[in-house]
Amino acid sequence: MADSHANSSKTTPQEVIVSVVLGLVAPLIAIVLMLALVNRIQGDQVDADAPEIAEQSVLKNITPVAHLDALDANAPKVEKSGEEIFNTVCTSCHTAGALGAPKLNAKGDWTSRLGQGFEKLTTNAINGIRSMPARGGNPDLTDTEVARAVAYLANSAGAKFTAPEASAPSAAAAPAPAEAATSAPATAPAAAAVATANDSAKGKSVYEASCGTCHGAGVAGAPKLGDKAAWGPRIKSGNDTLYGSALKGKGAMPAKGGNAGLSEADVKAAVDYMVGQSK
């Protein structure tokens, strides 16, 4: 038995060589893997003080978040298509059917309206009807643009209206130089009357664009235009109080009627217009 045990525990030269090789290779592999890991970590690190990195950081920090495009006030107006006008002016009401507005692609909403004809629908859109302000609340739209929007909406519900082409520029848009040179200066009373008319027109324009949606239908408790009972107590509080409420917001009404781009003079003109229509 002793001899058998000795033979079984005897190590051959081949086994010794394999053991030595494995003992050397395993640590070598571990070292190589460690070096690769260190190189990868160092490669991911960025020297924040490097000139090129610093320059990129500066450029990123000074990049403007917005830009202002200067427009030529004398450039001819480029009229928009009916779809463009719908997407920018009409969608807020006619997509969801707000305040009873007939929805895009809803044939049932348009059935009775289409029978009025294209001209009647366009006239209503230009002048305003019920809760819809004149020109959808955008006084800058031309009659042609409004007509295109009407055609786009109506045709989505099955009409076959033809959208009008671009309108010709108005010859009376500006007086001729001779007229401007020969026109007599306005007297003081006449000038005051013109100024009052201009203020009233401005107030009406601002009202239709920013206030009419709520004050035309009395949304969220807003006093409706022309409702003397609703406006009476408010008018008694004085114009300064009304101006302050309109400028800063009150109750459900946001500041400046939700149009932050309005000037203080615009807001006051709209208040004056509503007060004048509601006395």
Summary of the structure (lengths in Angstrom):
residues: 279
radius of gyration: 38.2
end to end distance: 127.5
largest distance: 140.9
contacts: 665
relative contact order: 0.07
helix: 64%
strand: 1%
